[in-house]
Amino acid sequence: MSIMKSVNDFLAILANKLKGGGEKAIEKQKEKGKHTARERVEDLLLDRGSFLEIDLFVEHSVKDFGMDRKELAGDGVITGFGKVDDKPVAVFAQDFTVAGGSLGRAHSKKIVKVMDGSAEAGIPLIGINDSGGARIQEGVESLCGYGEIFFRNTRLSGVVPQISVILGPCAGGAVYSPALTDFVFVVDKISHMFITGPQVIKTVLGEEVSQEELGGAMTHAAITGNAHFYARSEPEAFETLKKLLSFLPPNSSRNPPVSKPIPPDSPLGDDVIPDNRRRAYCVKEIIRGIVDGSDFLEVHEHYARNIVVGFARLSGRSIGIVANQPRVLAGVLDVNASDKAARFIRFCDSFNIPLLTMVDTPGYLPGVDQEHAGVIRHGAKILYAYSEATVPKLTLIMRKAYGGAYIAMCSRHLGADFVASWPCGEIAVMGPEGAANIIFRKEIEAAEDQEACRQEKVREYEEKFANPYVAAKKGYIDTIIRSSETRDTLIKALSVVKQSRTGRSHGNMPL
Ligand code: HXC
């Protein structure tokens, strides 16, 4: 028997391939609090024993600058298919212990193969990034590899869910693959993303900044918005990722899975909105009072907190929720909130997930900063995303729905299928105080007691305009309900409005 055909020799070759970058490199990886690529795929992400690895035997194709002296196990990336909660996914995980997980030609070809596999099978793609970037020794070959990956990220957008988990460095142009995917996970003290690192910034601009401050996990979760999910540890990130997948269909031609309906832990009563119109409250508590099992998976929790987006279920069906958050900046719409909401709406529309919009906002944020930051261009994205969306769209007006924000937050005029308001809904061109000061200015100025007159006019305006009845009389809102009836009403509405049209209509990239 030839030596290469003996099972024992095969097992020896296999063991060599499975050892990644070797003991020393693995030890270094562990010292940083990181798992190995194989542990991440086999132990933390996939159902036990479900991993079907491919291309373990691929060898790096460019042997120059001393690379021929090194054995690069799997060329620094592990690729294949497996199952999460019994549902198939495609996966790649860069192995930092092998040449710093750097991306060379064979490495990129392996990633491209599972990306194509995910498209053909119609299953989600999960990428685990832990890499020093383009493999310097392979020059233009590594750049080609990145280009081919970006191309596929874009073509797959809106076709299969794409999720990136950043578990180490992700620098230079490498950051654009995660940025093109639907959801990015980061982990405290482990993830670092930037176009140019602290050293280059110091050389070029003279600015000093730490790696953590520049591109650490919380920086991307809270400041840049590049990350959608922040976790304190690798296992926590993968647990959240699995939960996220449970809301999603495998591809845009299918509907999301349906679960057994569970009532909320503490259903809404009739006193959820404070009597005082100006008082803030937390919209997440209201969401939990409506959705199945009070279970809400928030997306972008730390970014643009004046708007809340995330996934939940209504009577077992996945829904995407977009809600103004009165507790932060009174729930105004600004540049970042507009981008956050628009991207989420586009994702839900791509993957047949009905939308529930919960409205309590005084409108778009005024000010020079916002105007110069492009609030016109960014604010328009919400209008575009809602108007474009063909999934079922339900809207609940909780309190303020003033001006442009009334229109933008999925009004009937942007194609909402069902609009309900609570009795305390206020639908008007602008808030009572501002409006009274403008339209009754002369009367207020002429009054003996100007403050008393102003208060009187505010009340008059509220009665006449800032209520849900004017819009309900005209049929712009379909019904006025008590807050305690919200869940039942939304479930009924969801079952009778038009159903989702499956099939890709657009990608997820913000406009
Ligand atoms: C080849 C690389 C590499 C790279 C790291 N290594 N990055 N090999 N190409 N890009 C190798 C190291 O030589 C080392 O090999 C091993 O990986 C581990 O790296 P260390 O430096 O020892 O690790 P650490 O101290 O943890 O530092 C990690 C790091 C650093 C911060 C990522 O390695 C680094 O700065 N790397 C270069 C990053 C970079 O500039 N990449 C190019 C970006 S430009 P040995 O054999 O010693 O173990 C780019 C363009 C893409 O990516 C454009 C796409 C459009």
Boltz pocket constraint, residues with backbone or C-beta under 6 A from the ligand:
constraints:
  - pocket:
      binder: B
      contacts: [[A, 96], [A, 98], [A, 99], [A, 100], [A, 101], [A, 102], [A, 131], [A, 132], [A, 133], [A, 134], [A, 135], [A, 136], [A, 137], [A, 142], [A, 143], [A, 146], [A, 147], [A, 169], [A, 171], [A, 172], [A, 173], [A, 174]]
      max_distance: 6.0
